[in-house]
Amino acid sequence: MAEVFFYHLTRSPLEQALPELLERVLARGWRALVRGADTNRLKWLDDRLWLWRDAAFLPHGLSGGAHDAGQPVLLTLDAENRNLADVLLLVDGAKTDPGEAGEFSRVCLMFDGNDAQAVEAARGEWKALTDAGIAAQYWAQEDGNWVKKAEKPAS
């Protein structure tokens, strides 16, 4: 059963926090599916991932190509898990449901703490997923580090 990690971005923008999280995912030998809500924004994130760091390489691609199944990180709008990802990362208001969340080892929901609507949407997702019995953790940025602020075990 999946566990859901909520990442409340307050100090770093998504384009900085996402690559850091993806590096951790890949270091575990996992594959990632990054689901967004807007095609242009995903293309923009794709560009940012290529330029992440001079000394780092994050292998990834945008969905819809011939090599989707082989991508360690696939950026998509779709619900289909074309690269057989272990981790689903939700950005820019993308959502999941308890049934889909259970298909992954981990689900990460990243949201902008400076956007009141994004915060409210994340609270709604927390309630829906934890009410369905899925374990969840809430992490917030403090002084450049991630600090666990809340945890709810699976029920």
C-alpha positions in Angstrom: 0.0 0.0 0.0 1.2 3.5 -0.9 2.1 6.2 1.5 1.5 9.8 0.6 4.0 12.6 1.3 2.7 16.2 1.2 5.5 18.7 0.5 4.6 22.3 1.4 6.9 24.5 -0.6 7.6 27.8 1.3 11.3 28.5 0.6 12.0 26.8 -2.7 10.1 27.0 -6.0 8.9 23.8 -7.6 11.6 23.9 -10.2 14.2 23.7 -7.4 12.5 21.3 -5.1 11.3 18.8 -7.7 14.7 17.9 -9.1 16.0 17.4 -5.6 13.2 15.0 -4.9 13.7 13.2 -8.2 17.3 12.6 -7.4 16.3 10.8 -4.2 13.7 8.8 -6.1 16.3 7.7 -8.7 18.9 7.0 -6.1 16.5 4.4 -4.6 16.3 2.7 -8.0 12.7 3.8 -8.4 11.0 5.3 -11.5 8.9 8.4 -11.3 5.8 9.7 -12.9 5.4 13.5 -12.6 1.8 14.5 -13.3 1.0 18.1 -13.9 -2.1 20.0 -14.9 -1.0 22.1 -17.8 1.0 21.1 -21.0 2.9 24.4 -21.2 3.9 24.1 -17.6 5.2 20.6 -18.0 7.2 21.7 -21.0 8.7 24.5 -18.9 9.5 22.0 -16.1 11.1 19.7 -18.7 13.4 22.5 -19.7 14.3 23.2 -16.1 15.1 19.6 -15.4 17.6 19.6 -18.3 19.3 22.7 -16.9 19.0 21.5 -13.2 22.7 21.5 -12.4 25.9 21.4 -14.5 27.2 18.4 -12.6 23.9 16.5 -12.5 21.8 14.7 -15.1 18.2 13.8 -14.5 17.1 11.4 -17.2 13.5 12.2 -18.1 11.1 12.8 -20.9 7.7 14.2 -21.8 5.0 11.7 -22.3 3.8 11.0 -25.8 7.1 9.8 -27.2 8.2 6.4 -28.5 10.4 5.8 -25.4 7.8 6.6 -22.6 8.1 3.0 -21.2 11.9 3.4 -20.8 11.9 6.8 -19.1 13.1 6.8 -15.5 11.2 10.0 -15.0 8.1 10.7 -17.2 6.3 14.1 -17.2 2.6 13.7 -18.1 -0.9 15.0 -17.8 -2.3 11.4 -18.1 -3.3 9.0 -15.4 -1.7 6.1 -17.3 1.5 4.8 -15.7 3.4 4.3 -19.0 6.9 4.0 -17.5 5.7 1.6 -14.7 6.7 4.2 -12.1 7.1 3.4 -8.4 6.5 7.0 -7.4 3.8 9.4 -8.5 4.6 13.1 -8.0 1.7 15.5 -8.3 2.5 19.1 -9.1 0.6 22.3 -10.0 -2.7 21.0 -8.6 -2.7 17.5 -10.2 -4.7 15.0 -8.2 -5.0 11.4 -7.5 -7.6 9.2 -5.8 -7.2 6.4 -3.2 -7.5 3.7 -5.8 -4.8 5.0 -8.0 -2.5 6.0 -5.0 -2.5 2.3 -4.0 -0.9 1.4 -7.3 2.3 3.2 -6.3 4.9 2.7 -3.6 4.8 6.4 -2.8 2.8 9.4 -3.9 4.3 12.9 -3.4 2.0 15.9 -3.6 4.0 19.1 -3.9 2.2 22.4 -3.4 3.0 26.1 -3.2 2.6 27.3 0.3 2.3 30.9 -0.9 -0.9 30.1 -2.9 -3.9 29.9 -0.6 -5.9 27.9 -3.2 -3.1 25.3 -3.5 -2.9 25.0 0.3 -6.7 24.4 0.5 -6.6 21.9 -2.3 -3.8 20.0 -0.5 -5.8 19.9 2.7 -8.7 18.4 0.7 -6.4 15.8 -0.7 -5.0 15.0 2.7 -8.5 14.4 4.0 -9.7 12.3 1.1 -6.6 10.1 1.1 -6.3 9.6 4.9 -10.1 9.1 5.2 -9.6 6.2 2.7 -7.0 4.7 5.1 -3.8 5.7 3.3 -0.8 6.6 5.4 0.3 10.2 5.0 3.1 12.5 6.0 3.2 16.3 5.9 6.5 18.0 5.3 7.3 21.7 5.3 10.4 23.6 4.5 12.2 25.3 7.4 15.6 26.9 7.2 16.5 25.1 4.0 15.5 21.6 5.4 12.4 19.5 5.2 10.8 19.0 8.6 8.0 16.5 9.2 5.1 18.3 10.7 2.4 15.7 10.8 1.8 12.0 10.2 -1.2 9.8 10.0 -0.7 6.0 9.8 -2.7 3.8 7.5 -6.0 2.6 8.9 
